[in-house]
Structure formats: structure tokens, C-alpha cells
Amino acid sequence: MAWLQSVFTRYDSTIWIRVIGTILTTFAGFMLRPFLAFYLYERMDNNLVVAAMVTSLQPLTSMIAGLYSGGLADRYGRKPLMVAALAIEAISMAGYIWAESLYDFAALTILNGIGSSLFWPAASAQVTDVVPEEKRSEVFALLHTALNLGAAAGPLIGVTLYKINPAIVFGICSAALFTYMLLIVWKVPETLPREKRKQGSQGQADKPKAPKLRLHEHTTLLWMTLAAVPVSLLYSQVEIILPQHLRTRFDDFLTVFATLITINGLLVVCCQIVIAKFAERFPAHRVILLAYLLLACVGIGYGWAPTFFLLVVAEAIFTLGEMLYGPQIQKAISVMAPEAYRGRYFSIFGANWSITGAIGPSLGAVSFRSIGGAYWFSLLAVLLLVAGLFQYRLVKRAMSQRQPAPFDGSKPPIAAS
């Protein structure tokens, strides 16, 4: 079993804890994820716009809190942010069990947004801390595979439990988040070097502070974030608008939707590592352009597929697109990020998810009512095509410039964040 041992020793133990925790939480999360928006829709008296607005509070809060989360991770360390984030998310999930009013759901959704915004910049920066550049896309692919292990089994189990009692699913999700938090406390060390953390105790005032960041000096990052918006906008429509679109075409639309997510998860589990390694043979900007083109095709497929079989084909194309896009775009960010800015780079780039999560559900609900699901998903396909050409040039530039020399404390801080 030497090959198995070589697999486990290939990555730092921190990565394997992340993999285990990701499987644990996404299995529970995907039991709930396909139905949370629909659950809110039912509790809000079948008002799609109100349900979309409540759903938007989570990413809107993430976007605001995310402005600070990357800086906190660069200042105080990755582990404290990750632990706090998981604790907050566990509490918010448990709270949904007893929520009754619109204000209850709104408050819990905001709390969940704060938790998620704290976790991902710190977690992504942690990978960059411990993984050499040549293995980063491989590790991001491994984590994406772990993410989809939960997606492979969670939805169909979740639809059964959801029909019995939604509270069961919320309870399982909360317990999984709390367990992941304990794993990080117990097994994951802090990866940000001690000398780079801001200490509150006396005697640390002479240590160099983390440099502040002027956004106008990092325009490539900002344009890459903007170009990523159509991708995350498509994801936001899958969460709340696609089920409503399927409802107009299929009788048992919840099972159809859960099956599509399960197919997505199974394909990622089986193919993500192989595809990520194959994609490493080609320049990142070309791989990312192909991903955008595939996702544009998905917009057409979601909008116009007349049969379940063609929906499955569209889902397979979507899966291939996301398997190519995710690891490569994260690697590009990790390569271009100066060492002192890693948390903030991932935080700023991650704002594309928060932006579309905040405006996407409401925008989709209004568009769905106005022009219908088919034309709305077709419009998304056009946006993806244009953004893909734009992102192609940006990633090509970012990868050619590579990472600047890390900040060593010898120069004055260069800005404010």
C-alpha cells in the first residue's frame, strides 16, 4: 500500500483536515442547499420576490463583512477566523429550526453571511501558506472534489428528510459545522508566521505591521473580480430561479433538481483531480476561457432544454466548466497575490460571489417574472461569453507578471484597506 501512503504524504496534514471537514459540512449543507430558497418561499406565503430578498441578505452581509475578513486573516491569523466563522454558521443553522417570522429569518441569514465571509478568505490563504505554487491548483481541485462528495449524496437524502421535517436537515447541518470547528481547533495549526501576526501584548509594538492596501494599485485583481461576476451570477440563479423554472416544466421538480445536483457532485468526485491535472498542461488563461464558453452553453441548456435528458447533458457541461474554472482561477489569484496580501486578495476576489448573491436572487426573480426563465438564462449565456473573453486577457496578464517580491517590513506600508 505504498501508493496510498504516498498519496497521504503528498500534502500537509492541514490540507487533509480541510478535506475531511469539507466533506462533513458539504454533505450536510447539500442536504439543505437545494431546498433552503424554496423553504423560504413557502414560509413567505409563496412570495418569490420576498424570498429572494431574504436569501440576498446572506451574500450582502458577506460582501460587507468580507471587506474586513481578509485583513483580519492577514493580521491575526487564519485559524481564529476559521473557528469563529464555523461557530457563527453553526448557531445560525440551528436558529432556523425555531425561526417563525420574516425578521427571524432575516437575522439568521445575516448571521450566516458574517460566518461565511470570515471563513473562505482565511481558508484559501491557508492553502497558499502551506502548498507550493506548483501544487496549488491540484490542492484546490482536491478541495473542490471534497466539496462535491457531499453534493453527490446530500441532495437526494435531503429531499427525503425535507419532506418529513425540514428541522432535521437544519439540525444535521448545524452539528456538522460544529464538528468541523472542533477538528480545526484540535488538529489544524496556525499557518501565518508568528512574526507576521499583530500581537496585543506588550513588547510587540516594534514588529512590522501588515501593509495596507490601495485598491487603485491592484487594478488587475479588481477587473478579474468583475469578470468573474457572470459566473457567480449563474450559480446564484441555480440556487433559487432554476427550481422555479423547472417547476413550470416538470411535475416532480424538486426531485429533478436534486438529481441534477447529485449528478454534478458525482461527476466532480470522479473526474475533478484527473481534469485538474490534465488542465495543468495548458496555459491557465486558455483553460479559463474554455470554462466560460462551456458555462455559456449551460445557460442555453438550462433555459431551453425540453426534456430531462437534455437537462442532464447541460448539467454535465456545467460540471466540466466548473471543474476547469475553479482550480485555475484560484491558482491565478494565489500566484499574483503578494505574500502580505494573500488573505485580502482572496477576500476581494471572493466579493464577486457576494455581489451576485446579494443582487442575483432579486434580479433573477424580477427577470423571471418579466421575460421568463428561458430568455433570462439565455441573457446570462451572452454575459458569460463576453466576460470570458475579458477574463482571458486578464488572467494571461496576471500569470505572466507572476507574484511580486513579498513585503519584508523594510519599506513603509503602501496604503489603506
C-alpha positions, 0 to 999 in steps of 0.5 A: 500500500505504498501508493496510498501512503504516498498519496497521504504524504503528498500534502500537509496534514492541514490540507487533509483536515480541510478535506475531511471537514469539507466533506462533513459540512458539504454533505450536510449543507447539500442536504439543505442547499437545494431546498433552503430558497424554496423553504423560504418561499413557502414560509413567505406565503409563496412570495418569490420576490420576498424570498429572494430578498431574504436569501440576498441578505446572506451574500450582502452581509458577506460582501460587507463583512468580507471587506474586513475578513481578509485583513483580519486573516492577514493580521491575526491569523487564519485559524481564529477566523476559521473557528469563529466563522464555523461557530457563527454558521453553526448557531445560525443553522440551528436558529432556523429550526425555531425561526417563525417570522420574516425578521427571524429569518432575516437575522439568521441569514445575516448571521450566516453571511458574517460566518461565511465571509470570515471563513473562505478568505482565511481558508484559501490563504491557508492553502497558499501558506502551506502548498507550493505554487506548483501544487496549488491548483491540484490542492484546490481541485482536491478541495473542490472534489471534497466539496462535491462528495457531499453534493453527490449524496446530500441532495437526494437524502435531503429531499427525503428528510425535507419532506418529513421535517425540514428541522432535521436537515437544519439540525444535521447541518448545524452539528456538522459545522460544529464538528468541523470547528472542533477538528480545526481547533484540535488538529489544524495549526496556525499557518501565518508566521508568528512574526507576521501576526499583530500581537496585543501584548506588550513588547510587540509594538516594534514588529512590522505591521501588515501593509495596507492596501490601495485598491487603485494599485491592484487594478488587475485583481479588481477587473478579474473580480468583475469578470468573474461576476457572470459566473457567480451570477449563474450559480446564484440563479441555480440556487433559487430561479432554476427550481422555479423554472423547472417547476413550470416544466416538470411535475416532480421538480424538486426531485429533478433538481436534486438529481441534477445536483447529485449528478454534478457532485458525482461527476466532480468526485470522479473526474475533478483531480484527473481534469485538474491535472490534465488542465495543468498542461495548458496555459491557465488563461486558455483553460479559463476561457474554455470554462466560460464558453462551456458555462455559456452553453449551460445557460442555453441548456438550462433555459431551453432544454425540453426534456430531462435528458437534455437537462442532464447533458447541460448539467454535465457541461456545467460540471466540466466548466466548473471543474476547469474554472475553479482550480485555475482561477484560484491558482491565478489569484494565489500566484499574483497575490503578494505574500502580505496580501494573500488573505485580502486578495482572496477576500476581494476576489471572493466579493464577486460571489457576494455581489451576485448573491446579494443582487442575483436572487432579486434580479433573477426573480424580477427577470423571471417574472418579466421575460421568463426563465428561458430568455433570462438564462439565455441573457446570462449565456451572452454575459458569460461569453463576453466576460470570458473573453475579458477574463482571458486577457486578464488572467494571461496578464496576471500569470505572466507578471507572476507574484511580486517580491513579498513585503519584508517590513523594510519599506513603509506600508503602501496604503489603506484597506 
